[in-house]
Amino acid sequence: MKFSRKTLGIPYAVFLLLFVVAPLVVLFYYAFTNGTGEFSLKNLTDFFSDPNTLGTLFYSLLLAMTTTLVCLLIAYPVAYILATSKMKSKPVIIMIFVMPMWINFSLRITALKEILTLIEGNLAFYPFLNSVIGMTYDFLPFMILPIYNTIVKLDGSLTEAARDLGANERRAFMRVTLPLSMPGIISGISMVFLPAMTNYVVLDMLNNSTFIMGSLIGSYFSAHNWHNGSMIALVLLGIICVFTLLTDRGDEKDARTGGALL
Amino acid sequence: MKAKHLLAIALTAALLMTACWILPASAGADGEVVLRVCNWEEYIDLGDWDAEEDIIDLDIDLEALDEDEKAALIDNWDDSEILDGDQRMVFGKNPMIEDFEEWYFRTTGKKVRVEYSTFGTNEDLYNMLTIGDVYDLVCPSDYMIMKLMAEDQLVPLSESFKDQEKETNYYERGLSPYIRDIFDSHQINGESWSDYAAGYMWGVTGFLYNPDKVDEADASTWNLLENRKYNRLITIKDNVRDACFAAIGAVKSEMLTSEKFRSREDYAAALEAEMNDVSPDSIEKVQGYLQKVRENVYSFETDSGKADIITGKIVASYQWSGDAVYAMNVAEGEEEDDDVEVNDENRKYLNFSVPEEGTNIYFDGWVMLKCGIGNDTEKQQAAEAFINFLSRPDNAIRNMYYIGYTSAISGGDDGRILAYLDWNYGAETEEEETGTEDGTEAETAEAEAEESEAAEAEEDAGEDAEEEEPTVEYDLSYFFLGMGQHSDDYVLTVPESQLKRQLSAQYPSEEVIERASIMIYFNEEQNEQINRMWTNVRCFNINQVPVWIWILLAALIVGGVAFWLWRRAVRNRQYE
């Protein structure tokens, strides 16, 4: 027998098989069978004919898009200013933005709930707003870091060249810096949008009584309806796959290194 | 190369071992019986009580008992911590499970090891069983017991378990006649609950409310949920069965509270039928009602309601009685909770009310599973002994004190449950007062005047009357003797406030019990309809999206595509 470095991959292969492939197979099995174990496409047609499921998908998308947009609007200026300034204490400031990630997430949301109650009086009147605030609070660092990492590595001479050639500051930013920081933006978007679609714990803790995809799947499972629940999970998986494929095209490897800091 | 190979093998082995470790390791060592018990979270005494504060002094006067009674008491006494020579104490030093293992070995000479695990909801438990998890003894609620019975998943309780003569059959000897009656009279497929299930805890549903903010009259109907006066200040339970029950009560409120309905001869049966009405017509009304409720409540909660009412975010909360007791204790500063801190500023006295329309009486009971017990008589014996051990009055008291719910055990001839109630809720009588009074008060009284003893006693009594609130009599004969029975032995003298506080939640009065109804397990078809109703209530319906949003979306997409095409065209032209 010959041993190669590939042997070292065996543990991961086993892990992959046990915890990634096997659950997926089970998911597929339940999604395409009915109560008696026969093959059925009914779950799929249920998904697209049920106004509740479609409505929930709509609501989840709306929530995730709003959250992503708010995150982007806050994160880009912060990342840009940080990356282009000549401060010595930059790492410290970056640290401050990342630090909340080191605190347990349910603890942070509980604290946020108290703060929002102080401001709003009664949380229950603004469920959508609160959910957006909660998720923005939670996911903001995921947006800042990739963008910061991209901008900080940009070649400053390119902007200077644009200025030399007569572009004003705004135009130089729009035509040079912004397009070049796209990989970071896309990476940030995918890191915020995907969890925002499914993370229902924040909604639950902030009293939003409208189901999103995660809670809908949960409700199907507690009603012993594993088949429809699995199908919803599968369709969601499909949507996320398509999204990731689309965004990956413009993604560059180094834009991702921000993840290492987390 | 060899080293790498070894490393790979080691890593794989480690991974596989972790995987195997998760799987339950059954079959104990030589002759040891392994009992796999699955119970609700936080639903058994875990011991480690505070030796200063948590001593339950039942204060039973041994002198007053005759020899037989005394012997019986002392017999049962041995594992209760005795802290004082002549008084009965209950104290949780070790976890209940450890105590059981020790007790079982001492009484039968056999070793037992309990593998204890917990579940969060009945549905979780059922899903765990469906996946293939194996347990011997589990503690689901009434409707889940009915489902498991109907699916033939349970092992019936043995004949010897039901033998009243046997000394250690604490369950059969101590079960409350009232609970026994319900377990005997409710059947599924011709078999009564009591053939398979042993009651553990029970309770009713109602509203926990802040009497400073909510009128008592408002809180005594299920319609509180949609009362606009308390807009966004009430919570409802986040599960379909509890929400459905409350909604049925509210929708049928007028009929259920009418004199005509209340005075029907078959009131109890009629009430049960009405509260379990899941006809399409009823479900439609329930859905409409819950949709209104959704716009009026603060949140759908499973656990946060207790903390939210204590911190004052809400003023009323739909609660199970056991949780209500716990929340009242925390709010009064009697008990500590991880989620809320109660100090002098936010300390409050909460009340519990049971709506007039009717309430859901629920049970959690021990059942033995076929998948675990099978034909293993040794195991079944241990499982039944476990039930009996938990039903021994002092252990029932320990569990009640620890978790706040109400035990199904009344103790039979054993007076300890009643003594515990008196210890916990009874108004302090004058004799006790002088007996327990210590230090400071007595001294100041002495210093005040050197008058005759009689005058002093009179003065004391006068002061007490000023400070203390009036007392009332609270009859719990139904629980100890059975519905419709009455005996002065089971009438407690309690402070008036307890009529709305912990006592009324932990042991509802007979008048409340009369309007209590169980909620049955619905069949597949009915369940599907109820669950559909629930998604209709909770989900955002796509038809709710206004037309202009669709038009806006379409415009955005068309605009985006057009912009992109235009940009491309411009760029191409530049390069040409």
Interface residues (C-beta under 8 A of the other chain):
Chain A: F3 S4 R5 T7 L8 I10 P11 V14 F15 L18 P51 N52 T53 L54 G55 T56 F58 Y59 T117 N122 L123 A124 F125 M205 N207 S209 T210 F211 S215 L216 S219 F221 S222 A223 H224 N225
Chain B: M1 K2 K4 H5 L7 A8 L11 T12 A14 L15 L16 A19 T121 E123 D124 Y126 N127 T130 R232 L233 V240 R294 V297 Y298 S299 F300 E301 S304 K313 N527 N531 W534 T535 N536 R538 C539 F540 N541 I542 N543 Q544 V545
